Amino acid sequence: MTALRHAIRRDDLKILKAALLFLAITVVSIRTPALAAMNIVEESLENGLKVLVLEDHKAPVATFQVWYRVGAIDDPSGATGASHLLEHMMFKGTKNFGPKTFSQTINRAGGTDNAFTSHDYTAYHETLSSDRIGIAIKLEADRMRNLLLDPAEVKTELEVVKEERRMRYEDNPQSLVHESTMAAAFMTHPYRNPVIGWMADLNDMTAEKLAAHYRRYYAPNNAVIIVIGDVDAKKIISDIRVSYGHIPKSAGVERMSMNEPPQNGERRVFVKKEAQLPYIASIYKMPSFPDPDSFPLDVLSMILSEGKSSRLYRALVYEKRLALSVDTGYDGVGRGPATFYVGGTVAPSDTPAGNSAETLEAAIREETERIKREHPSEREVQKAKNQVEASFIMEQDSLYSRAMTIGSMEMAGGWRLIDRYLDGIRAVAADDVSRVARKYLIDDHKTTGVLVPVQAANSVADGEKEKK
């Protein structure tokens, strides 16, 4: 599914994509072993910490990841962005180690480290030679318990995050449309809030708010450790028990309300921003994995927009030249409702009437209505299913990506769900694809954002001077 694939590092996918994609299109079925068959060892400590270990002795390397069940949907009211900011602060030092010490120690040991925050979870990961994985175990255990949240450091990092928000959203017209569309699509569900937070809440953020968030969610009973690589499962679990077993549970883990009222009509938002071309983005709320309909929805997304031979690209970019780019995405793995995205950038036109967001939206609707009426061909369906399997195979190629797959599924309900994914995809038939399109791609359940380009003030002034 799109969300799972996009959670994996894009650089890892690019390396193998060209070779495997041709294989995916031509081979009827690609078989890959389920992760359950790879002898994942699961252990739970008395304080609630879950540990998943998968031995892989192909190379003397291991990846160590700590996943916390806390993301943007857990941010307190009036403090959106807290989970993301806390991720930044996790690198600012503890009672035992000073600022920047964490990454410097990992780097000196020849390893790499990073972290990310999503709506549903926050994860920290290190990759090292397997004989040095103990360094990651001790450092991560330390910052689960002993993080320093100095008010001066929090204030400084807040400015970094606010600048990040300006660059990624406020100065990026298409990202701003997506943010505005999500906020309109969800009336009460916290998916309406951006991971980075709203600027007004960032301006009001304090070290005290952040400390309360840290104490509530950064605890062993709200975390999962995943280790994959050239390790001995028994020994690694013993080492983890020594470093983490004494950390007490959090009694204050809270979950925000996930209720969302039904949508009874299309919603629209218009964003006026300096831009060259119009852009549209439509969002439909969907069931998430492992709902039975999640599998044909994933295949539907592939058929519509994966590659230059996909329906939307071929019709709207290549033939009609209405779009500069067009895309769909089914975000099916998460703790809340999934979303299905359809959108594109309007192509420049030399015709007197020109292209517009309206003409592009109408053309996209024409294609989605067609797939509702007419089943896709068996070849289209098989190609899409093989592309999904090829992507899955690529995800298993690196230790990091395999751990990402396990972690994503664990956060969504349990790592064993991975065994159901490929079987579900393989069972999808052409009539299933048309059925879910009819069931879910409904105008009354759609929220559409439209980018309306405006000229910069200095451009208007220059234009007036030229006329004179």
VENCORGI-V818965 format. One record per residue. RES is the residue in one letter. PSI is psi in degrees with one decimal (* if undefined). BURIAL is + if it has 16 or more other ideal C-beta (glycine too) atoms within 10 Angstrom, else -. Layout:
BEGIN
[[RES | PSI | BURIAL] [RES | PSI | BURIAL]]
END
This chain:
BEGIN
[[M | 154.9 | +] [T | -45.7 | +] [A | -41.1 | +] [L | -44.7 | +] [R | -40.9 | +] [H | -16.3 | -] [A | -20.9 | +] [I | 147.5 | +] [R | 129.2 | -] [R | -33.4 | -] [D | -36.8 | -] [D | -37.9 | +] [L | -37.6 | +] [K | -33.3 | -] [I | -41.9 | -] [L | -8.3 | +] [K | -45.9 | -] [A | -44.6 | -] [A | -42.7 | -] [L | -26.6 | +] [L | -41.2 | +] [F | -41.8 | -] [L | -39.4 | -] [A | -35.4 | +] [I | -32.9 | +] [T | -24.4 | -] [V | 137.2 | -] [V | -42.1 | -] [S | 129.8 | -] [I | 126.3 | +] [R | 131.9 | -] [T | 142.7 | -] [P | 142.2 | -] [A | 150.6 | -] [L | -28.4 | +] [A | -30.5 | -] [A | -4.8 | -] [M | 14.5 | -] [N | 51.1 | -] [I | 126.9 | +] [V | 125.7 | -] [E | 134.9 | -] [E | 141.6 | +] [S | 128.3 | -] [L | 164.2 | +] [E | -26.6 | -] [N | 7.1 | +] [G | -5.8 | +] [L | 126.7 | +] [K | 137.9 | +] [V | 129.6 | +] [L | 123.1 | +] [V | 131.7 | +] [L | 114.7 | +] [E | 134.2 | +] [D | 107.7 | +] [H | 24.1 | -] [K | -32.0 | -] [A | 153.0 | -] [P | 57.2 | -] [V | 152.9 | +] [A | 150.8 | +] [T | 139.6 | +] [F | 123.5 | +] [Q | 138.6 | +] [V | 118.4 | +] [W | 128.0 | +] [Y | 135.9 | +] [R | 66.3 | +] [V | 127.8 | +] [G | -161.8 | +] [A | -28.6 | +] [I | -10.2 | +] [D | -1.7 | +] [D | 136.8 | +] [P | 153.0 | -] [S | 129.6 | -] [G | 0.9 | -] [A | 40.6 | +] [T | 145.1 | +] [G | -2.4 | +] [A | -43.2 | +] [S | -41.3 | +] [H | -43.6 | +] [L | -38.8 | +] [L | -35.8 | +] [E | -43.3 | +] [H | -43.8 | +] [M | -19.3 | +] [M | -12.2 | +] [F | 9.0 | +] [K | 9.6 | +] [G | 155.3 | +] [T | -175.2 | +] [K | -25.3 | -] [N | -22.3 | -] [F | 137.0 | +] [G | 176.9 | -] [P | 140.6 | -] [K | -3.8 | -] [T | -38.1 | +] [F | -60.2 | +] [S | -37.5 | +] [Q | -40.5 | -] [T | -44.0 | +] [I | -44.1 | +] [N | -40.8 | -] [R | -26.7 | -] [A | 5.1 | +] [G | 15.7 | -] [G | 179.4 | +] [T | 154.4 | -] [D | 156.4 | +] [N | -176.5 | -] [A | 163.7 | -] [F | 155.9 | -] [T | 137.5 | +] [S | -175.0 | +] [H | -31.3 | +] [D | -23.4 | +] [Y | 167.6 | +] [T | 135.3 | +] [A | 145.3 | +] [Y | 137.5 | +] [H | 145.0 | +] [E | 143.1 | +] [T | 125.2 | +] [L | 167.1 | +] [S | 143.1 | -] [S | -26.9 | +] [D | -5.9 | -] [R | 11.4 | +] [I | -20.4 | +] [G | -27.0 | +] [I | -45.7 | +] [A | -39.6 | +] [I | -48.0 | +] [K | -41.1 | -] [L | -41.7 | +] [E | -37.1 | +] [A | -39.1 | +] [D | -44.8 | +] [R | -7.1 | +] [M | -25.1 | +] [R | -33.8 | +] [N | 26.1 | -] [L | 136.0 | +] [L | 132.2 | +] [L | 70.8 | +] [D | 127.7 | -] [P | -36.8 | -] [A | -41.5 | -] [E | -40.1 | +] [V | -43.5 | +] [K | -42.0 | -] [T | -44.2 | -] [E | -29.3 | +] [L | -39.0 | +] [E | -35.5 | -] [V | -45.3 | -] [V | -39.5 | +] [K | -38.4 | +] [E | -37.1 | -] [E | -41.0 | -] [R | -43.3 | +] [R | -43.9 | -] [M | -42.5 | -] [R | -27.9 | -] [Y | -61.7 | +] [E | -27.1 | -] [D | 6.9 | -] [N | 100.9 | -] [P | -43.4 | +] [Q | -39.2 | +] [S | -36.6 | -] [L | -37.3 | +] [V | -45.7 | +] [H | -45.5 | +] [E | -45.9 | +] [S | -36.6 | +] [T | -41.9 | +] [M | -39.3 | +] [A | -31.9 | +] [A | -32.8 | +] [A | -38.5 | +] [F | 117.2 | +] [M | -39.4 | -] [T | -28.8 | -] [H | 137.4 | +] [P | -5.6 | +] [Y | -15.2 | +] [R | -19.1 | +] [N | 138.3 | +] [P | 150.1 | +] [V | -39.6 | +] [I | -15.3 | +] [G | 160.1 | +] [W | 144.6 | +] [M | -38.4 | +] [A | -39.1 | -] [D | -36.6 | +] [L | -36.7 | +] [N | -25.8 | -] [D | 3.9 | -] [M | 143.2 | +] [T | 163.0 | -] [A | -32.5 | +] [E | -43.9 | -] [K | -40.4 | +] [L | -39.6 | +] [A | -39.9 | +] [A | -40.0 | +] [H | -42.1 | +] [Y | -48.0 | +] [R | -33.7 | -] [R | -42.9 | +] [Y | -22.2 | +] [Y | 83.6 | +] [A | 156.9 | +] [P | -33.7 | +] [N | 2.4 | +] [N | 21.6 | +] [A | 157.9 | +] [V | 132.3 | +] [I | 132.6 | +] [I | 126.5 | +] [V | 126.3 | +] [I | 133.8 | +] [G | -157.9 | +] [D | 69.9 | +] [V | 163.3 | +] [D | 117.8 | -] [A | -43.9 | +] [K | -43.7 | -] [K | -42.1 | -] [I | -37.9 | +] [I | -38.1 | +] [S | -43.5 | -] [D | -39.2 | +] [I | -39.0 | +] [R | -39.8 | +] [V | -43.3 | -] [S | -30.0 | +] [Y | -19.4 | +] [G | -26.7 | -] [H | -9.6 | -] [I | 124.9 | +] [P | 158.2 | -] [K | 159.8 | -] [S | 132.3 | +] [A | -3.0 | -] [G | 19.3 | -] [V | 121.0 | -] [E | 149.9 | -] [R | 130.9 | -] [M | 157.0 | +] [S | 133.8 | -] [M | 12.6 | -] [N | 140.4 | -] [E | 121.1 | +] [P | 153.4 | -] [P | 147.3 | -] [Q | 124.6 | +] [N | 23.4 | -] [G | 154.4 | -] [E | 142.3 | -] [R | 145.5 | +] [R | 141.9 | -] [V | 144.7 | +] [F | 129.8 | -] [V | 116.2 | +] [K | 121.0 | -] [K | 151.0 | +] [E | 119.2 | -] [A | 161.4 | +] [Q | -36.9 | -] [L | 147.9 | +] [P | 157.8 | +] [Y | 143.5 | +] [I | 150.4 | +] [A | 121.7 | +] [S | 137.8 | +] [I | 130.0 | +] [Y | 137.8 | +] [K | 138.1 | +] [M | 164.4 | +] [P | 150.7 | +] [S | 163.3 | +] [F | 136.7 | +] [P | 32.8 | +] [D | 140.1 | -] [P | -29.3 | -] [D | -10.4 | +] [S | -29.7 | +] [F | -50.9 | +] [P | -26.6 | +] [L | -38.1 | +] [D | -42.9 | +] [V | -39.3 | +] [L | -44.4 | +] [S | -41.5 | +] [M | -46.5 | +] [I | -38.9 | +] [L | -37.4 | +] [S | 7.5 | +] [E | 105.2 | +] [G | 169.7 | -] [K | -13.2 | -] [S | 2.1 | -] [S | 162.6 | +] [R | -49.8 | +] [L | -41.8 | +] [Y | -47.7 | +] [R | -43.2 | -] [A | -43.2 | +] [L | -29.5 | +] [V | -49.2 | +] [Y | -48.3 | -] [E | -57.7 | -] [K | -18.8 | -] [R | 41.1 | -] [L | -24.2 | +] [A | 141.0 | +] [L | -34.4 | +] [S | 154.2 | +] [V | 145.7 | +] [D | 155.8 | +] [T | 163.6 | +] [G | 133.2 | +] [Y | 109.3 | +] [D | 86.7 | +] [G | -9.6 | +] [V | 115.4 | +] [G | 174.4 | +] [R | -14.5 | +] [G | -164.9 | +] [P | 146.8 | +] [A | 167.3 | +] [T | 148.8 | +] [F | 120.7 | +] [Y | 137.8 | +] [V | 130.1 | +] [G | 177.6 | +] [G | 167.8 | +] [T | 130.9 | +] [V | 136.0 | +] [A | 145.0 | +] [P | 151.5 | -] [S | 143.4 | -] [D | -3.6 | -] [T | 151.9 | -] [P | -40.7 | -] [A | -30.8 | -] [G | 174.5 | -] [N | 158.9 | +] [S | 167.6 | -] [A | -34.7 | +] [E | -44.8 | -] [T | -37.9 | +] [L | -43.8 | +] [E | -40.9 | +] [A | -38.6 | -] [A | -38.9 | +] [I | -42.6 | +] [R | -37.7 | -] [E | -41.4 | -] [E | -39.7 | +] [T | -34.5 | +] [E | -34.6 | -] [R | -42.2 | -] [I | -20.4 | +] [K | -41.1 | +] [R | -40.2 | -] [E | 125.3 | -] [H | 139.7 | +] [P | 159.0 | +] [S | 158.8 | -] [E | -35.2 | -] [R | -41.6 | -] [E | -46.5 | +] [V | -45.5 | +] [Q | -39.5 | +] [K | -45.8 | +] [A | -42.7 | +] [K | -39.5 | +] [N | -34.4 | +] [Q | -40.5 | +] [V | -45.4 | +] [E | -38.9 | +] [A | -41.7 | +] [S | -40.0 | +] [F | -42.9 | +] [I | -42.6 | +] [M | -35.6 | +] [E | -27.0 | +] [Q | -3.1 | -] [D | -32.2 | -] [S | 152.9 | +] [L | -43.0 | +] [Y | -48.1 | +] [S | -37.6 | +] [R | -41.8 | +] [A | -36.5 | +] [M | -42.9 | +] [T | -47.6 | +] [I | -44.7 | +] [G | -43.6 | +] [S | -43.8 | +] [M | -38.4 | +] [E | -42.2 | +] [M | -29.6 | +] [A | -9.7 | +] [G | -8.6 | -] [G | 134.9 | -] [W | -23.1 | +] [R | -13.4 | -] [L | -23.4 | +] [I | -30.9 | +] [D | -22.1 | -] [R | -15.2 | -] [Y | -57.1 | +] [L | -36.8 | +] [D | -40.1 | -] [G | -41.5 | +] [I | -43.9 | +] [R | -25.3 | +] [A | -6.7 | -] [V | 132.3 | +] [A | 166.9 | -] [A | -40.9 | +] [D | -25.4 | -] [D | -39.6 | +] [V | -47.8 | +] [S | -37.5 | +] [R | -47.7 | +] [V | -29.6 | +] [A | -43.9 | +] [R | -36.2 | -] [K | -36.4 | -] [Y | -28.0 | +] [L | 70.4 | +] [I | 132.7 | -] [D | -38.7 | -] [D | -11.8 | -] [H | 17.7 | +] [K | 144.6 | +] [T | 124.3 | +] [T | 132.3 | +] [G | 137.5 | +] [V | 125.5 | +] [L | 121.2 | +] [V | 104.6 | -] [P | 139.1 | +] [V | 154.4 | -] [Q | 146.6 | -] [A | 151.4 | -] [A | -40.5 | -] [N | -29.5 | -] [S | -39.1 | -] [V | -44.3 | -] [A | -40.7 | -] [D | -38.4 | -] [G | -38.8 | -] [E | -38.4 | -] [K | -38.9 | -] [E | -38.1 | -] [K | -38.6 | -] [K | * | -]]
END
